Amino acid sequence: MAGDPRWPAFARSYGFDPRRPVQWEVEALEPAELRRLVLAADDPYVDRDVLARQIAREEEQRRALAPFWTVGIVPGGQVPQPACLKRV
């Protein structure tokens, strides 16, 4: 059988017929629809309390690090250099 040699194991694991390969072309979906589908599939597995704590922690870290970074992105999409490392 031509195709991905991992297909039979994947098919058996997820209840598909190994003799009838299927494929999904997610790049054909609009980005908003793909995002909606992924978030809907993830939703039952997300612990909202843990997520809220993690988001708050990341915000605290951003605020703490803000003085060390220049504001904005330089042309070309490069990551700004920490202000404390800039040459005078």
Backbone as JSON, one array per atom type, in Angstrom:
{
  "sequence": "MAGDPRWPAFARSYGFDPRRPVQWEVEALEPAELRRLVLAADDPYVDRDVLARQIAREEEQRRALAPFWTVGIVPGGQVPQPACLKRV",
  "N": [[0.84, -1.18, 0.0], [0.67, 2.14, -0.89], [1.74, 5.33, 0.39], [1.69, 6.91, 3.64], [3.63, 5.13, 5.9], [2.94, 5.03, 8.55], [0.24, 5.11, 8.73], [-1.47, 2.68, 9.1], [-1.15, 2.01, 11.9], [-1.97, 4.41, 13.1], [-4.6, 4.52, 12.16], [-5.75, 2.24, 13.36], [-5.5, 3.0, 16.03], [-7.28, 5.15, 16.25], [-9.72, 4.3, 15.37], [-10.21, 4.1, 12.6], [-10.53, 2.62, 9.33], [-7.87, 0.7, 8.41], [-7.45, -0.11, 5.77], [-8.55, 1.79, 4.19], [-7.37, 4.6, 3.57], [-7.54, 7.98, 4.7], [-7.49, 11.53, 4.3], [-6.88, 14.85, 5.42], [-7.09, 18.12, 4.4], [-6.12, 20.67, 5.82], [-5.16, 23.17, 5.18], [-6.85, 24.13, 3.32], [-8.95, 25.18, 4.62], [-10.52, 28.12, 5.88], [-8.63, 30.36, 7.89], [-9.96, 31.28, 10.26], [-11.99, 29.38, 10.56], [-10.51, 27.02, 10.87], [-9.22, 27.63, 13.28], [-11.48, 27.78, 14.96], [-12.37, 25.11, 14.87], [-10.18, 23.72, 15.98], [-10.03, 24.87, 18.55], [-12.53, 24.11, 19.53], [-12.23, 21.34, 19.58], [-10.21, 21.08, 21.47], [-11.32, 22.17, 23.75], [-12.79, 20.47, 25.71], [-10.68, 19.42, 27.14], [-9.28, 21.35, 28.44], [-8.27, 22.78, 31.4], [-9.76, 25.26, 32.95], [-9.15, 26.78, 35.24], [-6.41, 26.29, 35.64], [-5.44, 27.31, 33.22], [-6.17, 30.04, 33.46], [-4.58, 30.79, 35.65], [-2.03, 30.4, 34.53], [-2.02, 32.25, 32.41], [-2.2, 34.63, 33.89], [0.22, 34.49, 35.26], [2.04, 34.68, 33.09], [1.47, 37.28, 32.25], [2.36, 38.72, 34.49], [5.08, 38.14, 34.3], [5.68, 39.4, 31.85], [5.23, 42.1, 32.57], [7.22, 42.4, 34.5], [9.53, 42.08, 32.97], [9.39, 44.09, 31.12], [10.8, 46.62, 31.47], [13.34, 46.0, 30.54], [13.33, 45.66, 27.83], [13.25, 47.06, 24.56], [10.74, 49.12, 23.07], [8.38, 47.86, 20.82], [8.78, 46.27, 17.56], [11.58, 45.91, 15.55], [12.16, 47.07, 12.15], [11.83, 44.53, 9.71], [11.17, 42.49, 11.31], [12.76, 41.58, 13.4], [13.68, 40.48, 16.68], [13.58, 42.74, 19.36], [16.53, 44.05, 20.89], [17.6, 43.57, 24.25], [17.37, 46.45, 26.29], [19.27, 46.84, 28.25], [21.52, 45.68, 27.2], [22.32, 47.11, 25.07], [24.67, 48.86, 23.06], [26.46, 51.78, 23.88]],
  "CA": [[0.0, 0.0, 0.0], [1.44, 3.38, -0.97], [1.33, 6.34, 1.36], [2.41, 7.01, 4.9], [3.71, 3.83, 6.56], [2.38, 5.13, 9.91], [-1.21, 5.12, 8.65], [-2.19, 1.56, 9.73], [-1.16, 2.13, 13.36], [-2.81, 5.55, 13.42], [-5.99, 4.13, 11.88], [-6.2, 1.33, 14.42], [-5.58, 3.75, 17.3], [-8.37, 6.11, 16.27], [-10.97, 3.72, 14.88], [-10.39, 4.17, 11.15], [-10.24, 1.38, 8.6], [-6.51, 0.81, 7.86], [-7.45, -0.38, 4.33], [-9.13, 2.94, 3.5], [-6.75, 5.83, 4.06], [-8.21, 9.27, 4.55], [-6.61, 12.66, 4.56], [-7.53, 16.13, 5.63], [-6.28, 19.22, 3.9], [-6.54, 21.79, 6.65], [-4.8, 24.46, 4.59], [-7.96, 24.56, 2.48], [-9.92, 25.85, 5.48], [-10.25, 29.51, 6.25], [-7.96, 30.37, 9.19], [-10.92, 31.42, 11.36], [-12.69, 28.1, 10.72], [-9.54, 26.08, 11.43], [-9.06, 28.0, 14.69], [-12.7, 27.38, 15.66], [-12.38, 23.65, 14.98], [-9.14, 23.3, 16.93], [-10.43, 25.27, 19.89], [-13.67, 23.28, 19.94], [-11.72, 20.0, 19.89], [-9.4, 21.17, 22.68], [-12.09, 22.7, 24.88], [-13.08, 19.55, 26.81], [-9.46, 19.0, 27.83], [-8.63, 22.52, 29.02], [-8.63, 23.12, 32.78], [-9.86, 26.72, 32.9], [-8.45, 27.37, 36.38], [-4.97, 26.22, 35.35], [-5.19, 28.25, 32.13], [-6.26, 31.4, 33.98], [-3.37, 31.02, 36.47], [-0.88, 30.5, 33.64], [-2.11, 33.53, 31.71], [-1.85, 35.67, 34.87], [1.67, 34.37, 35.49], [2.72, 35.23, 31.93], [1.3, 38.74, 32.29], [3.28, 39.21, 35.52], [6.43, 38.05, 33.76], [5.82, 40.46, 30.86], [5.37, 43.38, 33.27], [8.52, 42.43, 35.18], [10.6, 42.17, 31.98], [9.18, 45.24, 30.23], [11.85, 47.65, 31.51], [14.57, 45.54, 29.93], [13.17, 45.52, 26.38], [12.83, 48.25, 23.83], [9.33, 49.04, 22.67], [8.11, 47.58, 19.42], [9.59, 45.36, 16.75], [12.36, 46.66, 14.56], [11.82, 46.67, 10.78], [12.38, 43.23, 9.32], [10.64, 41.48, 12.21], [13.73, 41.08, 14.36], [13.35, 40.66, 18.08], [14.36, 43.84, 19.88], [17.62, 43.72, 21.8], [17.33, 44.13, 25.59], [17.92, 47.78, 26.46], [20.44, 46.78, 29.13], [22.66, 45.15, 26.45], [22.62, 47.98, 23.93], [25.94, 49.59, 23.11], [26.31, 53.23, 23.99]],
  "C": [[0.89, 1.24, 0.0], [0.93, 4.35, 0.09], [2.17, 6.27, 2.61], [2.44, 5.66, 5.61], [3.15, 3.84, 7.98], [0.86, 5.03, 9.92], [-1.87, 3.93, 9.34], [-2.25, 1.66, 11.26], [-2.05, 3.28, 13.8], [-4.28, 5.17, 13.27], [-6.53, 3.23, 12.98], [-6.39, 2.07, 15.74], [-6.82, 4.62, 17.39], [-9.64, 5.61, 15.59], [-11.24, 3.88, 13.4], [-10.07, 2.81, 10.54], [-8.85, 1.51, 7.96], [-6.44, 0.58, 6.34], [-7.98, 0.78, 3.51], [-8.55, 4.23, 4.04], [-7.6, 7.06, 3.79], [-7.18, 10.36, 4.78], [-7.45, 13.9, 4.72], [-6.58, 17.21, 5.16], [-6.7, 20.49, 4.63], [-6.16, 23.14, 6.06], [-5.9, 24.99, 3.68], [-9.04, 25.27, 3.3], [-9.52, 27.31, 5.69], [-9.6, 29.49, 7.64], [-8.92, 30.47, 10.38], [-11.64, 30.1, 11.62], [-11.75, 27.05, 11.31], [-9.34, 26.36, 12.92], [-10.28, 27.55, 15.49], [-12.73, 25.87, 15.89], [-11.37, 23.14, 16.01], [-9.55, 23.65, 18.35], [-11.6, 24.43, 20.4], [-13.21, 21.87, 20.31], [-10.93, 20.0, 21.19], [-10.23, 21.47, 23.93], [-12.36, 21.7, 26.0], [-11.86, 19.18, 27.65], [-8.74, 20.15, 28.54], [-9.18, 22.76, 30.43], [-8.61, 24.64, 32.88], [-9.14, 27.39, 34.07], [-6.95, 27.39, 36.15], [-4.62, 27.22, 34.25], [-5.2, 29.69, 32.63], [-5.03, 31.74, 34.83], [-2.14, 31.2, 35.59], [-0.87, 31.83, 32.89], [-1.72, 34.67, 32.65], [-0.35, 35.65, 35.15], [2.46, 34.97, 34.32], [2.62, 36.75, 31.88], [2.24, 39.35, 33.33], [4.71, 39.2, 35.0], [6.67, 39.13, 32.71], [6.04, 41.82, 31.51], [6.74, 43.49, 33.92], [9.67, 42.62, 34.18], [10.52, 43.42, 31.11], [10.28, 46.29, 30.31], [13.13, 47.26, 30.78], [14.5, 45.44, 28.41], [12.77, 46.84, 25.77], [11.39, 48.05, 23.39], [9.25, 48.77, 21.18], [9.07, 46.6, 18.78], [10.33, 46.2, 15.71], [11.96, 46.22, 13.16], [12.52, 45.36, 10.42], [11.93, 42.13, 10.26], [11.62, 40.92, 13.21], [13.26, 41.34, 15.78], [14.19, 41.8, 18.63], [15.42, 43.37, 20.87], [17.29, 44.3, 23.17], [18.05, 45.46, 25.73], [19.21, 47.74, 27.28], [21.67, 46.28, 28.4], [23.06, 46.05, 25.27], [23.94, 48.7, 24.15], [25.67, 51.08, 23.14], [27.0, 53.92, 22.85]]
}
